[in-house]
Amino acid sequence: MSRKLRRSLWCWLALSPLVVLTLFPFAVMIVTALKPATEVLSPTWWPSRLAWENFVTMWAATNFGPALLNSLYVGVASTLLALVVSIPFAYALDRFRFRGQGALRQFLLVTQMLSPIVVVIGLFRIAAALGMVDTVNSITVIYGAFAIAFTVWMLQSYFATIPRDLEEAAWLEGASRGQALVRVFLPLAVPAIAVTAIFAFINAWNEFVIALTMLRSQDSYTLPIQIFSLVAGRYTIEWHHVMAASLLATIPVAVIFAWLQRYLVKGLGLGAVK
């Protein structure tokens, strides 16, 4: 056995308790989702049979489909909104020098210290004045606005690693600043943009407090609120439905994370090199 292999085995052995601790809640969720309704509260770990019909009955009984579409719409739209604003914002912070630039950076940093729950009452009053309560568009705009400061900080640190010489070479070839940005700069920044999009999408997908405050009718619920409604105020809780819904709610994020994993690794590496 080579020295490198032994080192890898020792590392995996040392990390195995952490891996078990992290995966245990997911194992409980999967097993409970596949248990028949009569065995959900039984002390046995493995069910007598795999009740795949739990997913079908859950989908029909819990309004899961519309909530899934609402979450996908809110996550994608708020991420695109944040990126459309943040890309030129971060580019300007990195490539230009102007008065108040340091104060602007500090302002962006301070906004990250505020929890959404601190401003949720003010946001509700604004949404009510605009007639946007109980609409997915209201939380889409709010999520996108909250993500701007974070995405600007992320992108600006990545943009600083892209050499200015590449843009200057494009200018010498007759390209305008906008053409150089689109054709030269942004293709090099794809890993950074993908990483930022992952974090922005996950934050929008998992957000609970603002959605609970803004959304009132079941037709506008996102997945966190829809799953919460299966537990809150219920005399009898169908735990197999709750776990089945929770399992399905994790799949889109896992698929997106796996799809963009190569960009995630590359982007994090770019951000660490100055």
C-alpha positions in Angstrom: 0.0 0.0 0.0 1.5 3.3 -1.0 2.0 6.2 1.3 -0.5 8.4 -0.5 -3.2 5.7 -0.2 -2.6 5.2 3.5 -2.9 8.9 4.0 -6.2 9.0 2.2 -7.5 6.1 4.2 -6.5 7.7 7.5 -8.2 11.0 6.4 -11.4 9.2 5.5 -11.3 7.3 8.8 -10.9 10.6 10.7 -13.7 12.2 8.8 -16.1 9.3 8.9 -17.8 10.5 12.2 -18.5 13.8 10.6 -19.8 12.2 7.4 -22.1 10.0 9.4 -23.4 12.9 11.5 -24.0 14.9 8.3 -25.8 12.2 6.4 -27.8 10.7 9.2 -30.7 13.3 8.9 -30.9 12.6 5.2 -31.0 8.8 5.9 -33.9 9.3 8.4 -35.7 11.5 5.8 -35.4 8.9 3.1 -36.4 5.9 5.2 -39.4 7.7 6.7 -40.5 8.8 3.2 -40.5 5.2 2.1 -42.3 3.8 5.1 -46.0 2.8 5.0 -48.2 5.2 7.0 -48.8 2.5 9.7 -45.1 2.1 10.3 -43.9 5.7 10.4 -43.9 5.9 14.2 -42.7 2.4 14.8 -39.3 1.9 16.4 -38.0 -0.2 13.5 -35.4 1.3 11.3 -36.1 -0.4 8.0 -39.7 -0.6 6.7 -41.4 -3.9 5.9 -41.8 -2.7 2.3 -40.8 0.4 0.3 -43.9 2.5 0.0 -43.2 4.4 -3.2 -46.8 5.4 -3.4 -46.1 8.0 -0.6 -44.7 10.3 -3.2 -47.8 10.0 -5.4 -50.3 10.6 -2.6 -48.1 13.4 -1.2 -48.1 15.1 -4.6 -51.9 14.9 -4.8 -52.7 15.8 -1.2 -50.2 18.7 -0.5 -50.3 21.0 -3.5 -46.7 20.2 -4.0 -46.6 20.8 -7.8 -47.5 24.5 -7.8 -45.2 25.1 -4.8 -42.4 23.5 -6.7 -43.0 25.7 -9.7 -43.2 28.8 -7.5 -39.9 28.0 -5.9 -38.2 27.4 -9.3 -39.6 30.6 -10.6 -38.5 32.6 -7.6 -35.1 31.0 -7.4 -34.2 31.4 -11.1 -35.7 34.9 -11.5 -34.1 36.4 -8.3 -30.7 34.9 -9.2 -30.9 36.4 -12.7 -32.0 39.7 -11.3 -29.1 39.7 -8.9 -26.6 38.8 -11.6 -27.8 41.4 -14.1 -27.2 44.1 -11.5 -24.1 42.6 -9.8 -22.0 41.9 -12.9 -21.6 45.5 -14.1 -21.6 46.7 -10.5 -18.7 44.4 -9.6 -16.9 45.2 -12.9 -17.0 48.9 -12.1 -15.7 48.4 -8.6 -12.8 46.4 -9.8 -11.9 48.3 -13.0 -12.7 52.0 -12.1 -11.6 54.3 -9.4 -14.1 56.9 -8.1 -14.8 59.0 -5.1 -16.6 57.1 -2.3 -15.5 53.7 -3.6 -14.2 52.6 -0.2 -17.4 53.8 1.6 -19.5 51.9 -1.0 -17.5 48.7 -0.3 -18.1 49.1 3.4 -21.8 49.7 2.9 -22.1 46.5 1.0 -20.2 44.6 3.8 -22.5 46.1 6.5 -25.6 45.1 4.6 -24.5 41.5 4.9 -24.6 41.8 8.7 -28.4 42.5 8.7 -30.8 39.5 9.0 -33.9 39.7 6.8 -36.0 39.3 9.9 -34.8 42.8 11.0 -36.4 44.5 8.0 -39.3 42.2 7.3 -41.9 44.5 8.8 -40.7 47.4 6.6 -40.6 45.2 3.6 -44.2 44.1 4.3 -45.4 47.7 4.5 -43.7 48.6 1.2 -45.2 45.5 -0.5 -48.6 46.3 0.9 -48.4 49.9 -0.3 -47.5 48.6 -3.8 -50.2 46.0 -3.8 -47.6 43.1 -4.0 -48.5 41.1 -0.9 -49.3 37.4 -1.6 -47.5 37.4 -5.0 -44.4 35.5 -5.9 -43.1 38.6 -7.7 -42.7 40.4 -4.4 -40.4 37.9 -2.9 -38.6 37.5 -6.2 -37.6 41.2 -6.1 -36.8 41.1 -2.4 -34.6 38.0 -2.8 -32.8 39.5 -5.8 -32.2 42.8 -3.9 -30.8 41.0 -0.8 -28.5 38.9 -3.0 -26.9 41.9 -4.8 -24.5 42.9 -2.0 -23.3 39.3 -1.6 -23.0 38.6 -5.3 -21.1 41.9 -5.9 -18.6 40.9 -3.2 -18.1 37.5 -4.7 -17.8 38.6 -8.3 -15.5 41.6 -7.5 -13.0 39.3 -5.9 -13.0 37.0 -8.9 -12.9 39.8 -11.4 -9.7 41.1 -9.8 -7.9 37.9 -10.9 -8.6 38.5 -14.6 -5.7 40.4 -16.3 -6.5 43.8 -17.7 -4.1 43.1 -20.6 -6.8 40.9 -22.2 -9.3 43.7 -22.4 -6.6 46.2 -23.6 -5.7 43.8 -26.4 -9.3 43.7 -27.4 -9.5 47.5 -27.4 -6.4 47.6 -29.7 -8.3 45.4 -32.1 -11.1 47.9 -32.3 -13.5 46.5 -29.8 -15.4 48.8 -27.5 -15.5 48.4 -23.8 -18.9 46.8 -23.9 -17.7 44.4 -26.7 -14.6 43.5 -24.7 -16.7 42.9 -21.6 -19.1 40.5 -23.4 -16.7 38.7 -25.7 -13.5 38.6 -23.6 -14.1 39.3 -20.0 -17.4 37.5 -19.2 -16.3 34.1 -20.8 -13.3 34.1 -18.5 -15.6 34.9 -15.5 -18.1 32.0 -16.2 -16.7 29.9 -13.2 -17.2 32.9 -10.9 -20.7 33.7 -12.2 -21.7 30.0 -11.8 -20.5 29.9 -8.2 -22.3 33.1 -7.4 -25.5 31.8 -9.1 -25.4 28.6 -7.0 -25.2 30.5 -3.7 -27.9 33.0 -4.8 -30.2 30.3 -6.0 -29.8 28.2 -2.8 -30.5 31.2 -0.6 -33.7 32.0 -2.5 -34.7 28.3 -2.5 -34.4 27.9 1.2 -35.6 31.3 2.5 -38.5 31.0 4.9 -39.1 34.2 7.0 -39.8 36.7 4.2 -41.9 34.1 2.3 -44.0 33.3 5.4 -44.6 37.0 5.9 -45.5 37.9 2.3 -47.4 34.9 1.0 -50.9 34.2 2.3 -52.7 31.9 -0.1 -51.6 28.3 -0.9 -51.5 29.0 -4.6 -48.5 31.4 -4.0 -46.6 29.2 -1.5 -43.0 28.3 -2.1 -41.7 24.9 -1.0 -40.5 25.9 2.5 -43.9 27.4 3.3 -45.8 24.5 1.7 -43.8 21.9 3.7 -44.2 24.0 6.9 -48.0 24.0 6.4 -47.9 20.2 6.5 -46.8 20.5 10.2 -48.1 23.7 11.6 -51.6 23.7 13.0 -52.2 20.1 12.3 -53.8 17.7 14.8 -52.4 14.7 12.9 -49.2 15.1 11.0 -48.5 12.8 8.0 -44.8 12.4 8.6 -44.4 10.2 5.5 -45.8 13.0 3.4 -43.6 15.6 5.2 -40.5 13.6 4.6 -41.4 12.8 1.0 -42.0 16.5 0.3 -38.7 17.4 2.0 -36.8 14.8 0.0 -38.2 16.1 -3.3 -37.5 19.6 -2.3 -33.7 18.8 -2.0 -33.4 17.3 -5.4 -33.4 20.4 -7.6 -30.6 22.0 -5.5 -28.6 18.8 -5.6 -29.0 18.5 -9.3 -27.9 22.1 -9.9 -25.0 21.7 -7.5 -23.8 18.5 -9.2 -24.2 20.1 -12.7 -22.1 23.1 -11.8 -19.7 21.4 -9.5 -16.7 21.8 -11.9 -17.4 25.5 -12.0 -17.7 25.6 -8.2 -14.2 24.1 -7.7 -12.6 26.3 -10.3 -14.4 29.4 -9.2 -13.4 28.9 -5.5 -9.8 28.4 -6.6 -9.8 31.6 -8.7 -11.1 33.6 -5.7 -8.3 32.3 -3.5 -5.5 33.4 -5.9 -4.7 37.1 -5.8 
